[in-house]
Amino acid sequence: MERSLGALMAVPNACLLAWGWRRRGLAFAAGGVSAFALPPYGWFPLLFVTIPALVWLLDGAIETGARQSALRRVASGFSIGWWFGFGYFLAGLWWIGSAFLVEADRFAWMIPFAVLAMPVGLALFTAVGTALAALLWTERWSRVLALALFLSLADWVRGHVLTGFPWNAFGYAFSKPLVLAQTASLIGIYGLSFLVLLTFALPAVLADHKPLRVRITGLAASLSLLAAMAVFGFVRLDLVADPGFSDVDVRVVQPSIAQTEKWVPENKDWIFDTYLDLTQKPLGGTARVGHDRLIVWPESAVPFLLTHEPGALYRISQTLPPQTMLITGAIRFERSSDGPAYYNSVYLIDPNGEVQDVYDKVHLVPFGEYLPLRSLLQSLGLEQLVDVPGTFHAGLRHRVMVPQTAPSFLPLVCYEAIFPDFAGASDTRPGFLLNVTNDAWFGDTPGPHQHFAQARMRAIEQGIPLVRAANTGISAVIDAKGRVLDLLPLLSRGVIDSRLPERLPMTLYAGYGDVIFMIFSILSFGLLSKHRYNPASRRN
């Protein structure tokens, strides 16, 4: 056993002995490879190498005890963490650049800014988390707890500061094995990030200069965490009773219209006709004749102002059968004292073509739907990607919409679905979550797969089914345990006909939100403090 462990020391030794640009290069490579644990790849076992590599790089840079000043520790941790984060976000978010090719003549020059500047900024969160862990770094196993704690807290902060951008939190490494993702129903995505980081950092103890039994304990603890999550996931998926289905059917329309074609004026009619034709297709799947039905179109479905286009609502009324309502994304316009105001909205339309309710998107996409520091950035030649005569305005609040003959739903427009807080933001617990989006900007890249996985995580966290309509995919009906009941793959055209699943009883996370994660964090910090200053603990 000792001989086998000795052979495995080649990787940790390379990290421990690296310095200068070699150390930074290894951190960058470890971060980049870690991104392949995310959708669409889901190769999470890679983290058994890359997260310990991060630990070993810190081991090689940080002198424990009083031999190194706090400032030097922070500087070393910040540098290694930044390069790790830069590799992670660059490999995980490179596809953002494809949005700037939709109108390449106007926006292609911004690709380096989008592809490089965003990872540069996001890596600062990883850098700060690693720097804080470096302050508590020791030669003992507790250092991996410090790393897991502060990197998961960095994920949480990243999801909240400024406008927040929690895309590709470390917890999404467990989004593909659905049995492991079930833990999010207890502790949410940030708690899952903590468990992912702790699980894959613990094997780093194998390289410590400790007795074999102590080193094996780290690996055993890691495998035990995985086993505990798998057991909980199995129980929730297979032993907890399924909630069944409501008496309402749903049809999800996926027209797969390229972004380069969508806003061409002469395409307006055939795009609208495409939606109407798909809406009228004969029923299939598990659809039932004579039942109440919801038709769902994706975000900003039609390339015109729906309520200002002559005859549009009438044609919709002629298309919708009785007992059917349409939910569609559309751009909404109204005049205000400040001039024209545009909203990225969700309309609820009855069979008579009358608008019953409207929700305006609350969390707008920076640079996509509005330009931060508009006057300054426009002077530098920057523009927002979505063209309206001005800028989009944000809605006032998240709220539930209530169809006349169907369960209530909480609309999540586009990337509102990546924010765990938003899925539980309403005062009334909805019957289902609705995510309408247009991922055509990103083509056949990892982006739409990552967006889909994050939306599905909201269903698991809340115990509420999710209906997702995406212009080019991925559209799906997902039950309250995160299981995909029906799906249309990326870049395909068609409809989903499905029964609408019912919700589960309120999950622990739905009831308490990130309070659970914060309690975890406080307890972990207390354990770290006790372990750091307790002389008896130094033997381990």
N, C-alpha and C positions, 0 to 999 in steps of 0.2 A: 504493500500500500504506500509506504514511504517513497519507494522507487517511482511509482506511478505519479505521485504528487510532485516529485522532483522533476520529472519530465515536463509536467505542466507549468513549471515555474518559468519557462521561457517567456511567456506572454507577460506575466507580472514583472519579471526582471527588466524587460524592455521598457515598460512604463516607469518603473522605479528609477532606472538609471538615465532616462531621457532628460534633456535639459534644453533650454533655448528654443529654437524653432522646431527641433524634433519633438519636444514636449507639446508645443502648441499644435504641431501637425498631427500628432497622435490623438490629441483631444478633439480636433476638428474631424478626423476620420471616425473616431468613436461616436461622435454626435451624428455624423452623416449616416453611418450604418444603422444607428438606433432608429432612424426614421423609417426603415423598412419593417419595423414592428407595427407600423400604422397601416390602415387601409390604403390601397386595395391589397397590399401584400400580406400583412398579418403575420410576419415572421417573428413573433415575439420571443422565441427561444434565443435569438441573436442577442437579446439583452443580458443573457447569462455571461456574455463576453464583454459587451460594450459598457455596461454600468460598472462592473468590477474594474474595467480598465480606467474609468474615471476615478474610482477610489484609489487605485494604485498610482495614478498620476499625481493625485493630491498627496498620497503618502510620500512620494519622492520629492515633492516640493516643499512640504511643511515639516519643520522641525518641532517636535512636541516638547512639552515642558516649558521652561523659561529660556530655552536656547534661541528662540526667535521672537522678535517683537510682534505685537498684535497687528501693527501696520503692515509688516512684511507678510504675515499670514493672510491678511485680507487681500493684499495685492496679488499674492500667488493664487489664492482661491478664485479671485475675480478673473484673472487672466485665463486660467484653465477652464473655468465655467463659461466664460464668454466664447472661447474657441469651440468648446463642446456645443454650446447653444447655437452658435453660428452654423456649424455643420448640420445640426439637427433641423433647424428651420430652413436652411437653404435646400437641403435634400427633401424636406417635407412640403415646401411652399413654392418651388421653382415654377410650378404650373400657373401661378398668378400672372406671369408674363404673357400668357396666351391671350388674356383679355385685351391687351394693348395691340394685338394683331387684327382685331375685328375691323378697326379703321386704321390700318397701318400707316397710311399717309399722314394722319394726325398724331398718332400716339406711339408709334414704334420706337421713337427716340426715348420714351420713358421706360422702356423695358429694363435697362440696367438699374434705374432708380427703384422700380418695383421689385425686381428679383433680388437685388443685393441690399438695398437700403432697409427693407422690411426685416430680413433676418438679422441685419446689423443691430437694429433697434430692439427686436424681440430677444436677442441674445443677452441684452443687458439684464433682463429679469433672471435668466439662468445664472449669469455672472454674480448678481447680488446674492442669490440663494446659495451659491457655492461659496462665496466669500464669507457669509454668515456661518456656514457649516465649518469653514476653516478656523474660525475663532474658537470653536469647541472641539477641534480635531485632537485626537489622542492616538495612542498605539493600540487601543482596545476596540472591541466590537462596536462600542457605542458610536463610533464615528460614522458607521453606515446609517444608524438611526438619525444622526444629525443631518446627513446628506439627504435622506428621504424626507425628513421634516421640512427643511428649508427649500428644497426644490419643489415640493408639492405646494408650499405656501407661495412660492414664486408663481406657480400656475394660477393660484387663486388671485393674487394681486394682478397678474396679467389680464385676468378676466374682468377686472373691475376698474383699474385706473384709466383716466381719460375716458374714452368711450368703451374700453374693454375689448380684448381680442383673445378669447380662450381657445382658439383653434389649435388642434393637435396637442392638447394637454396630455401628459404622459399616461394618464389612465386609459386613453383610447387604444393603447397597446392590447388591452383586453376586450376590445369591442368585437373582434371577429369570433373568438371562442365564446359563444353566447352563454355557456355555462359559467364562465368566469365573470362575464359582464353583469350577472344578476346581483353581485355585491353592491352595485351602484344603487339598488333599491333601498339599501341601508344607509350608505354614506355618501352617495353622489359621486360625480366624476372627480372632484378634487380629493376626496377620501380614497377613491380608487387609484389616483395618481400616487398617493402616499404608499399604498400597498404594493403597487407595481414597482416603485423605486426601492422599497425595503426588500421585497422578495428577490429582486435581481442584484441588489447590492450585497446581501448577506454572504453569498459564496466568495466574495473577495477575502473573507477571513481565512480561507484555505491557504493563502500565501503568507499569513502572519508567522512570526517566529514564536510560536506557542506550541504547547503539547498537542499531539495529534487529536486527542479527544476534544480539545477546545476548537480546533479548526473544523473538525467534522460537525460540530454543533451548529456552526453557521450555515453549512449546506443543509443540515437536517431541518433547521428552522425555516429556511427558504422553501424547501419541499413541503413542509407542514403547512405553511401559509397557502401555497398553491392547492394543497389537498383540502384544506378547510374551505376555501372559496369554491372549489369544485363540488364539494359535498353540499354546500348551501345552494349552489346553482342547480344541482340535480334535484334537490328537494323542491325548490321553487318551480322549476320547469315541469317536473314529472309527478310530484306528489301533491302539491297544492292544486286544488280544484280549479279548472279553467272557468272563467266567468261566463262563457257562452256568447251568444250574439243577440243584438237588439232586433226589433222587428222592422228595421230599415235597411235597405240596400244602398250601395254606393257605386257610382261609376266614376273612375278617374280617367281623364282625357290627357293623353301625351301626344302632341302633334309633331314634335321633333322638327321645329323650324329653326334653321340656322340663324344666328344672330346677325350675320351679314345681310340676310334677306328681310329681317323682321320689320325694319323701319323704312324700307324703300317704299315711297308713296304708291307706286303702281301695284304693289303686292297686297295692299290693304284688303281688297275684296276676296282674293283667293285664300288669304289667311283666315278671314272670318268664315268663309265657306268651309274651310277644313275643319274648324271647330264645330260648326253646325252639323257637318256630315258625320264626324266621329260621335257626336252626341246622339245622333239618330240611328247608329248602327244597331242591328238586331242584338238582343240580349244574349249574353254568353256567361261562362264561368258558373258561379253559384247564384246568379241573379234569378229573381222570382217575379213572375208576371203578376201585376195587380197590387204590388206592395209600394209603400212610400219609398221614394228614392232621392238621393242627393247626387247631382252631377257636379264634378269638381274640375275646373280649369286652372291652369297654373298662374304664376305671378305675371302681372301686366300682360295678360293673354292676348288681347287685341291691340293692334297698333294704331289706336285712336282713342279719343275720349268717349267712353262708352255712353254716358248720358247726354253727350252733345252731338252724337252722330245720328242724323235723321234715319229713322226706321230700324236702328240696331236692336232696341229693346223689343220692338214689335216682332222682328224676325226670331228673336229668342223665344218669345211667347208662342210663336207658331211651331217652334221646334220642341219645346218641353211638353211631355205628356202630362195628363192630370196626375196629381199626387207626387209631383217632381219639383224640386227646387234646384236652382243653379247657384253654386258658390264659385266666384271667379276673381282672380286678381285683375286689377285694371288701374290705370292712372286716373286720378280724380283731380278736377280743377274747380277752384272757386276764386271769386274776386274778394280781396280784402282791402282795408285802408292802406296797406303797404304795397298794393299792387297784386298781380296774379300769383296765386299760390297753388302748387301742385303737390299731390300726395300719392304715395304708393299704397294702394288700398285693396281691400277685399270687399266685394259686393255680395249680398244675399238677395237673390231675385226669385220671385214666386212664378208660378205657371202663367200668370197674366202679364208677365213682363214688368211688374212693378218692383222697385227696389225696396226691400223690407228693412235692410240695415246696412251700414257701412262701417268698416274698421280701417283706420289709417295707421300705417306702419309707424311704430314708435322709435325703433333703433335703426337709424339710417346708416348706410355704408359710407365711411369716409372715402373721398376721392371717386367713389362710384355714384352716389346720390347727392352728395354735397361736398364742397371743397372747404376744408378747414382753413382758417386765416385767408379767406377768399381774396381779398384785395391784394395781399402780399404775394400769394402764390400765383395769382393770375398775372401779376407784373413780371413774374419769372417765367411765364409761358405755360404754366400748368393749368389743366382743365379737368372738369369732372367727366367721367366716361359716359354717363347717361345724359343725353341731350334733352333739356327742357328749357324754355325761355326764362331762365333764372335758376332756381334751385328747388329741390324738394323740401317740403316742410314736414316735420315730425308730428305724429299724432300725440294726443294728450296722455293716454294711458293704455295699458293692456286690459282687455276685457273680454268676457265671454259673449258669443253671439248665439241666439236662440232661434232656430228654424221653427216654423209652425208645427211641423209633424215629424220632427227628428230630434235626437239628443242634442244638447248644447255642445258647442265646440269653442276652443281657444285658438284663434288664428295666430300663426307664427309665419311672418313673411320673410322669405329668403333666409338670411343668416341670423334672424332672431332665434332660430331653432338651435343655435350653438350655445346659447346662454341658458344655463340651468335655472337661473332665477326667473326667467321669463315664462317658462313652462308651468311654474307655480305662482304666477304673479296675480292671478285673479282672485277675487273674494269668494267666488263660487267655483267649486270643483267641476270641470266640464265633463261631458260624456266622452269626448275624444279631442285629441290635438289635431290641428290642421296645419300642415306646412305646405305653402305654395311657394314655388321658387322657379327661377330661370337660370340654370347653370350652363346655358348654351355658350356663354362667354368663354368657357374653359375647355370646350371640346372633349376629346377622348383622352383625358389626363387623370391623374389621381384625385384632382379637386372634387369632382362630383361624387366620387366614392367616399372620400373623407366627409363631405357634407352629409351624405346619406347616413353614414355610421353615427355621426354626432346627433342627427335628428332622431335616429332610432334609440339612442341612449336616453333621450328625454322620456320616451315611452316606458323604459325600464325603471328610471328614477321615480316617475310619478305613478306607475301602475295604471296608466291610461293609454288606450290604443291611439295609434297615429295613422292618419291618412295623409299621404304625401303626393302632390301633383307637381311634377317638374317638366318644363317644356321639352327638353331633350333627354330627360331621365336623370336620376333613377326615381321612377314613381312606384309607389307601393302602398299596400294596406298591411299594417303591422299591429299585432295584438298587444295586450298590456304587459306581456312578458318579453316583448322585443322580438317575437317570432314573426317572420315574414310570411303572410298568408298568400299574397299575390304580389307580383312584381313585373314591371316592364323594364328591360335592361336599357342601358345607355345607348342613345342614338337610334332608338327604334320608335316607330309610330304605331299607335293603337290605343286600346282602352282596357281598363281593368274593371270587371264586374265582380263585386264581392258583397258579402253580407258585412254589416258594420259590427265589429266586436264590441263587447261591453267592457267596462273598466273593472279593475280589481279594487278591493278595499284599500284605503289610503296606506301607502308605504311609509316606513319610518322616515325616509328622506323627504317625502312629500309633506309629512307633518312637521318636521323640524329643520329642513333645509341644511344649510352649511353649518348650523350650530353643532351637529355631530362631528364634523371635520374639525371645527375649532376646539372642541373638547379633546379630541384625539391629539391635536397639536399642543395644547396646554399640558396634557399628561406626558406627552413625549418630551417636551422641554423640561418638565419637572424631573423626569427620569434621567435626562442628560445631565442636568445640574447636580443631581444627587450622585450620579456615577462619576462625574468629573472630580468632585471634591471629597468623595468618600475614599479614604486610603485603602480600605479593605477591598474595594472593587478593582484596584490596580493589578491585582494578581491575575485578572482575566483580561 
